[in-house]
């Protein structure tokens, strides 16, 4: 099948590349000519394990190409995916400016049998509005499908090629059948293809992300309570996770969630609720708890250092909002860095992938270390913000030798408090009993 993907961001590039890998002819369109030139050279502007290899292989095979001209790609395509960003606006709602520009640009080049597939995360009701706008611009009824993405950064290729489910929202069953043809190679293990209405499909995307964000904020609030009452959140997590109604997924306490999806989608759905006269107490609380959780590691440091950071050096391991990505959008580490710098501390940082993105934000205000242990030289404490596997089994003796003081604030509970105490560290995690 011939496919056009408009938008070569995270979702669009993964989607287009995986469809090309299954034999389709895919043209990806982006207005950023520099990015298009990079991609045509086989250079991928984002970090995602396995993606670069797939882009190069499918480009060489002629199944994947990149252009800035939507009129060059669209007229021959059966499915035309919109995968541009819908960033958060000032009021918490989704900024749809780029999205509607794409809809307008597709209208004059949309083939008669073309299906516009909305991959972008959009407010409920958008697909119906797209159908209406295309009808006005083209003078005919155009097929539109909602196809939300459920990709996790760091394992997006597997998520796309081995999905838990594929969701599509349509008005006509025939449109669902067309999109189904694209996904059949990825559903051979009997994973469900779920066809529903436009609004239900749009809601499914938001509700899924908001549910996961809720689980994270809930376990973080319980971890903070464990700190207060002397319980251990790791023991509590085991105690509740074996209940099949609860499970273990997304019940890892930490310093809050970040990235491009959860924060934006929680606020966007709360904004949708407000627009429809529903006061979403839970969504607002989830966001509030998460924002507060990003302060927790600094608050622990404040108590330890008696709120005196002048002349102190703090080392930070982990800058990306999660491992296996270079994405620092709404990353908890950035909140900690801002607080430490404002308090007069100097900060040295290490991350396996995300340091260049942080350097672009902070410039020479931080010390950037390619080796994780070099960040510890003369530091008064280490703060861990991202659970990279490289941090799970470090050389503790080397850490002690490098640190000015053997103090570790672990925002991801990577280590056992008793073991750290036996090794001579002052150690504090999130909701872990210290005795």
C-alpha positions as CSV (number, residue, x, y, z in Angstrom):
1,X,0.0,0.0,0.0
2,X,1.2,3.6,-0.7
3,X,1.2,5.7,2.5
4,X,1.9,9.3,3.3
5,X,2.9,10.3,6.8
6,X,2.8,14.0,7.6
7,X,5.1,14.8,10.5
8,X,8.5,13.1,11.2
9,X,8.5,13.5,14.9
10,X,8.7,10.6,17.3
11,X,5.3,9.1,16.3
12,X,5.4,9.8,12.6
13,X,8.9,8.5,12.1
14,X,8.3,5.3,14.0
15,X,5.0,4.7,12.3
16,X,6.3,5.4,8.8
17,X,9.4,3.3,9.3
18,X,7.5,0.3,10.7
19,X,5.0,0.4,7.8
20,X,7.8,0.5,5.3
21,X,9.5,-2.5,7.1
22,X,6.3,-4.5,6.4
23,X,6.5,-3.9,2.7
24,X,4.5,-0.7,2.1
25,X,5.7,2.3,0.1
26,X,6.0,5.2,2.6
27,X,6.7,8.9,2.0
28,X,7.2,11.0,5.1
29,X,6.6,14.7,4.8
30,X,7.9,17.4,7.1
31,X,8.2,21.2,6.7
32,X,11.6,21.2,8.3
33,X,13.9,20.9,5.3
34,X,17.0,20.4,7.5
35,X,15.4,17.4,9.2
36,X,14.3,15.9,5.8
37,X,17.9,16.3,4.5
38,X,19.2,14.5,7.6
39,X,16.7,11.6,7.2
40,X,17.5,11.2,3.5
41,X,21.2,10.8,4.6
42,X,20.1,8.1,7.0
43,X,20.6,10.4,10.1
44,X,17.8,10.1,12.6
45,X,17.4,13.3,14.8
46,X,15.9,11.4,17.8
47,X,17.2,8.6,19.9
48,X,15.2,5.4,19.8
49,X,16.8,1.9,20.0
50,X,16.7,0.2,16.6
51,X,15.1,3.1,14.7
52,X,18.2,4.3,12.8
53,X,18.9,0.8,11.4
54,X,15.4,0.4,10.1
55,X,15.4,3.9,8.5
56,X,18.6,3.1,6.7
57,X,17.5,-0.3,5.5
58,X,14.1,0.7,4.2
59,X,15.5,3.9,2.6
60,X,18.0,1.8,0.7
61,X,15.3,-0.6,-0.4
62,X,13.3,2.3,-1.8
63,X,10.3,1.7,0.5
64,X,10.9,4.8,2.7
65,X,11.6,8.4,1.5
66,X,11.4,11.9,2.9
67,X,10.2,15.1,1.4
68,X,9.0,18.6,2.3
69,X,6.4,18.6,-0.5
70,X,3.0,17.2,0.6
71,X,1.7,17.6,-3.0
72,X,4.4,15.2,-4.1
73,X,3.4,12.4,-1.7
74,X,-0.3,12.6,-1.2
75,X,-2.0,12.1,-4.6
76,X,-0.9,8.5,-4.9
77,X,-1.5,7.4,-1.4
78,X,-4.3,5.2,-0.1
79,X,-3.8,6.2,3.6
80,X,-2.6,9.6,4.7
81,X,-1.5,9.8,8.3
82,X,-1.4,13.1,10.3
83,X,1.3,12.7,12.9
84,X,2.2,16.3,13.8
85,X,2.5,17.5,17.4
86,X,-0.3,18.9,19.5
87,X,1.7,20.6,22.2
88,X,0.2,22.0,25.4
89,X,-1.2,25.5,25.1
90,X,-1.0,28.1,27.8
91,X,-4.4,27.1,29.2
92,X,-3.5,23.3,29.3
93,X,-5.5,22.5,26.2
94,X,-3.9,21.0,23.0
95,X,-2.4,23.5,20.6
96,X,-4.0,22.4,17.2
97,X,-2.4,25.1,15.0
98,X,0.0,22.7,13.1
99,X,-2.6,20.0,12.9
100,X,-5.2,22.2,11.1
101,X,-2.6,23.5,8.7
102,X,-1.9,19.9,7.7
103,X,-5.7,19.2,7.2
104,X,-5.9,22.3,5.0
105,X,-2.9,21.4,3.0
106,X,-4.1,17.8,2.4
107,X,-7.5,18.9,1.0
108,X,-6.5,20.0,-2.5
109,X,-4.3,16.9,-3.1
110,X,-6.4,14.2,-1.3
111,X,-7.2,11.3,-3.8
112,X,-10.8,10.3,-4.2
113,X,-10.2,7.0,-2.4
114,X,-7.7,8.4,0.2
115,X,-8.3,7.8,3.9
116,X,-7.1,10.5,6.2
117,X,-5.8,8.8,9.4
118,X,-5.4,10.9,12.5
119,X,-2.4,9.6,14.5
120,X,-1.8,12.8,16.4
121,X,-3.3,13.0,19.9
122,X,-6.3,15.3,19.5
123,X,-9.2,16.6,21.6
124,X,-12.4,14.5,21.5
125,X,-14.5,15.6,18.6
126,X,-11.5,16.4,16.3
127,X,-12.0,13.6,13.8
128,X,-15.6,14.7,13.2
129,X,-14.4,18.2,12.7
130,X,-11.8,17.0,10.3
131,X,-14.4,15.2,8.2
132,X,-16.5,18.4,8.1
133,X,-13.6,20.6,7.2
134,X,-12.5,18.3,4.4
135,X,-16.1,18.2,3.1
136,X,-16.2,22.0,3.0
137,X,-12.8,22.2,1.3
138,X,-13.2,19.4,-1.3
139,X,-17.0,19.5,-1.9
140,X,-17.2,15.7,-1.3
141,X,-17.4,13.3,1.6
142,X,-13.9,12.2,2.7
143,X,-13.0,9.1,4.8
144,X,-11.4,9.9,8.1
145,X,-10.1,7.4,10.7
146,X,-8.8,7.9,14.2
147,X,-5.8,5.7,15.0
148,X,-4.3,6.7,18.4
149,X,-0.7,5.6,19.2
150,X,0.4,3.8,22.3
151,X,4.2,3.9,21.9
152,X,6.6,4.0,24.8
153,X,9.8,5.8,24.2
154,X,12.7,3.5,24.5
155,X,10.8,0.5,23.1
156,X,8.7,2.0,20.4
157,X,9.7,-0.4,17.6
158,X,8.5,-3.4,19.7
159,X,5.4,-1.5,20.7
160,X,4.4,-0.8,17.1
161,X,5.3,-4.2,15.7
162,X,4.0,-6.2,18.6
163,X,1.1,-4.2,19.9
164,X,-1.2,-5.1,22.8
165,X,-4.1,-3.9,20.6
166,X,-4.7,-1.5,17.7
167,X,-7.5,1.0,18.1
168,X,-9.3,2.6,15.1
169,X,-12.2,5.0,15.2
170,X,-14.4,5.2,12.0
171,X,-17.9,6.1,10.8
172,X,-17.9,3.4,8.1
173,X,-16.8,-0.3,8.6
174,X,-15.2,-0.2,5.1
175,X,-12.7,2.4,6.4
176,X,-11.8,0.2,9.3
177,X,-11.1,-2.6,6.9
178,X,-8.6,-0.5,4.9
179,X,-6.6,0.5,8.0
180,X,-6.8,-3.2,9.2
181,X,-4.9,-4.3,6.1
182,X,-1.9,-2.1,7.2
183,X,-1.9,-3.6,10.7
184,X,-2.4,-7.3,9.8
185,X,1.3,-8.1,9.7
186,X,1.6,-6.9,13.3
187,X,-1.5,-8.8,14.7
188,X,-0.6,-12.3,13.8
189,X,-0.5,-13.4,17.4
190,X,-4.2,-12.7,17.8
191,X,-3.9,-9.3,19.4
192,X,-7.2,-7.4,19.0
193,X,-8.0,-4.9,16.3
194,X,-10.6,-2.7,18.0
195,X,-13.0,-0.7,15.8
196,X,-15.2,1.9,17.4
197,X,-16.6,5.4,16.9
198,X,-14.4,8.5,16.4
199,X,-15.1,10.0,19.9
200,X,-14.5,6.7,21.7
201,X,-11.2,6.2,19.9
202,X,-10.1,9.7,20.8
203,X,-11.1,9.2,24.4
204,X,-9.3,5.8,24.5
205,X,-5.9,7.5,23.9
206,X,-6.4,10.1,26.6
207,X,-7.9,7.7,29.2
208,X,-5.1,5.2,28.7
209,X,-2.4,7.7,29.4
210,X,-4.3,9.4,32.3
211,X,-4.9,6.0,33.9
212,X,-1.2,5.2,33.8
213,X,-0.3,8.7,35.1
214,X,-2.8,8.2,37.9
215,X,-1.2,4.9,39.0
216,X,2.2,6.7,39.1
217,X,0.9,9.6,41.1
218,X,-1.0,7.3,43.5
219,X,2.1,5.1,44.3
220,X,4.2,8.3,44.7
221,X,1.8,9.7,47.2
222,X,1.7,6.4,49.1
223,X,5.5,6.4,49.1
224,X,5.5,9.8,50.7
225,X,3.1,8.5,53.3
226,X,5.3,5.6,54.0
227,X,8.2,8.0,54.7
228,X,5.9,9.6,57.3
229,X,4.6,6.5,59.0
230,X,7.8,4.3,58.9
231,X,6.5,1.8,56.3
232,X,8.5,0.6,53.3
233,X,6.9,1.3,49.9
234,X,8.7,-1.6,48.3
235,X,7.1,-4.0,50.8
236,X,3.7,-2.4,50.4
237,X,4.1,-2.6,46.6
238,X,4.7,-6.3,46.8
239,X,1.8,-6.6,49.2
240,X,-0.7,-5.0,46.8
241,X,0.8,-6.0,43.4
242,X,0.0,-9.7,43.7
243,X,-3.7,-8.7,43.8
244,X,-4.7,-9.4,40.2
245,X,-7.1,-6.4,40.3
246,X,-4.1,-4.1,40.9
247,X,-1.0,-5.7,39.4
248,X,2.6,-4.3,39.4
249,X,2.7,-2.2,36.2
250,X,3.4,1.5,36.8
251,X,3.6,1.0,40.5
252,X,7.2,2.1,40.9
253,X,7.7,5.0,43.2
254,X,10.0,7.8,42.1
255,X,10.4,11.5,41.4
256,X,7.4,11.9,39.1
257,X,6.6,11.3,35.5
258,X,7.7,13.5,32.5
259,X,8.0,13.3,28.8
260,X,5.8,14.5,25.9
261,X,2.7,12.5,26.7
262,X,1.5,12.0,30.3
263,X,1.8,15.6,31.5
264,X,0.3,17.1,28.4
265,X,-2.5,14.5,28.1
266,X,-3.6,14.7,31.7
267,X,-3.9,18.5,31.4
268,X,-5.5,18.3,28.0
269,X,-8.2,15.9,29.1
270,X,-8.9,18.0,32.2
271,X,-9.3,21.0,29.8
272,X,-11.7,18.9,27.7
273,X,-13.7,18.1,30.9
274,X,-13.9,21.7,31.9
275,X,-15.1,22.7,28.4
276,X,-17.9,20.2,28.8
277,X,-18.9,21.3,32.2
278,X,-17.2,18.5,34.1
279,X,-14.9,19.4,37.0
280,X,-12.3,16.7,36.9
281,X,-11.0,16.5,40.4
282,X,-9.0,13.4,39.9
283,X,-7.1,14.6,36.8
284,X,-6.2,17.9,38.4
285,X,-5.0,16.1,41.5
286,X,-2.9,13.7,39.5
287,X,-1.1,16.6,37.8
288,X,-0.8,18.4,41.2
289,X,0.7,15.4,42.9
290,X,3.2,14.9,40.0
291,X,4.4,18.5,40.1
292,X,4.9,18.2,43.9
293,X,6.7,14.9,43.5
294,X,9.4,16.5,41.4
295,X,10.3,18.6,44.4
296,X,10.8,15.6,46.8
297,X,14.4,14.9,46.1
298,X,15.4,18.5,46.6
299,X,13.4,18.6,49.9
300,X,15.3,15.6,51.2
301,X,18.5,17.4,50.3
302,X,17.4,20.5,52.1
303,X,16.8,18.6,55.3
304,X,20.2,16.8,55.0
305,X,22.2,20.0,54.3
306,X,20.0,22.2,56.5
307,X,19.1,24.2,53.5
308,X,22.7,25.4,53.0
309,X,23.9,24.7,49.4
310,X,26.4,27.5,49.1
311,X,29.7,26.1,48.0
312,X,28.4,22.6,47.7
313,X,28.7,20.4,44.6
314,X,25.9,17.9,43.7
315,X,26.3,15.2,41.2
316,X,23.3,14.0,39.2
317,X,23.0,10.7,37.4
318,X,20.2,10.6,34.9
319,X,18.7,13.5,33.0
320,X,16.2,12.0,30.5
321,X,12.6,11.6,31.8
322,X,13.1,7.8,31.5
323,X,15.8,5.4,30.3
324,X,16.4,4.5,26.7
325,X,15.6,8.0,25.4
326,X,17.2,11.4,25.1
327,X,13.9,13.1,25.8
328,X,14.1,15.7,28.6
329,X,10.7,17.3,28.2
330,X,9.2,17.8,31.7
331,X,12.0,15.6,33.1
332,X,12.2,15.7,36.9
333,X,16.0,16.1,36.7
334,X,15.6,19.6,35.3
335,X,13.4,20.7,38.2
336,X,16.1,19.5,40.6
337,X,18.9,21.2,38.6
338,X,17.0,24.5,38.6
339,X,16.5,24.3,42.4
340,X,20.1,23.5,43.1
341,X,21.4,26.3,40.9
342,X,19.0,28.8,42.4
343,X,20.2,27.7,45.9
344,X,23.9,28.3,45.0
345,X,25.1,24.8,44.4
346,X,27.3,23.7,41.5
347,X,26.0,20.7,39.6
348,X,27.8,18.0,37.6
349,X,25.7,15.7,35.5
350,X,25.9,12.5,33.6
351,X,23.4,10.7,31.3
352,X,24.2,8.0,28.7
353,X,22.2,9.7,26.0
354,X,20.5,13.0,27.0
355,X,23.4,15.3,27.9
356,X,23.5,17.2,24.6
357,X,19.9,18.2,25.0
358,X,20.6,19.4,28.5
359,X,23.6,21.3,27.3
360,X,21.4,23.1,24.8
361,X,19.3,24.2,27.7
362,X,21.8,25.0,30.4
363,X,25.0,25.8,28.5
364,X,28.1,26.2,30.7
365,X,26.1,26.5,34.0
366,X,26.6,22.7,34.5
367,X,29.6,20.4,34.4
368,X,29.0,17.6,31.8
369,X,30.7,14.3,32.4
370,X,30.9,11.5,29.8
371,X,31.8,9.0,32.6
372,X,29.3,8.6,35.4
373,X,32.1,8.4,38.0
374,X,33.7,11.6,36.9
375,X,30.6,13.4,37.9
376,X,31.2,12.4,41.5
377,X,34.6,14.0,41.9
378,X,34.5,16.1,45.1
379,X,30.7,16.1,45.2
380,X,28.9,16.4,48.5
381,X,26.1,14.1,47.3
382,X,24.8,12.1,44.4
383,X,21.2,12.4,43.2
384,X,19.8,9.7,40.9
385,X,16.9,10.7,38.7
386,X,16.7,8.2,35.9
387,X,16.8,4.4,36.2
388,X,19.3,3.6,33.5
389,X,20.5,0.0,33.7
390,X,24.1,1.3,33.9
391,X,23.4,2.8,37.3
392,X,22.0,-0.4,38.9
393,X,25.2,-2.2,39.8
394,X,27.9,0.5,40.1
395,X,31.3,0.2,41.7
396,X,30.4,1.4,45.2
397,X,34.0,1.6,46.5
398,X,34.8,3.8,43.5
399,X,31.8,6.0,44.3
400,X,32.9,6.4,47.9
401,X,36.4,7.3,46.9
402,X,35.1,10.0,44.4
403,X,32.5,11.6,46.6
404,X,33.5,14.2,49.2
405,X,30.8,12.7,51.4
406,X,29.2,9.2,50.8
407,X,25.7,10.6,50.5
408,X,23.2,9.3,47.9
409,X,19.7,10.5,47.2
410,X,18.0,7.8,45.1
411,X,15.0,9.1,43.2
412,X,14.3,5.7,41.7
413,X,15.0,3.3,44.6
414,X,17.8,1.4,42.7
415,X,19.6,0.3,45.8
416,X,18.8,-1.5,49.0
417,X,19.0,0.8,52.0
418,X,20.5,-1.8,54.4
419,X,23.2,-2.7,51.9
420,X,24.0,0.9,51.3
421,X,24.3,1.5,55.1
422,X,26.6,-1.5,55.4
423,X,28.8,-0.1,52.6
424,X,29.1,3.1,54.6
425,X,26.7,5.4,52.6
426,X,24.2,7.8,53.9
427,X,21.3,6.8,51.7
428,X,17.8,8.0,51.2
429,X,15.3,6.7,48.6
430,X,11.6,7.4,48.0
431,X,9.3,5.8,50.7
432,X,12.0,3.3,51.8
433,X,12.3,2.5,55.5
434,X,15.7,3.6,56.6
435,X,16.3,1.5,59.8
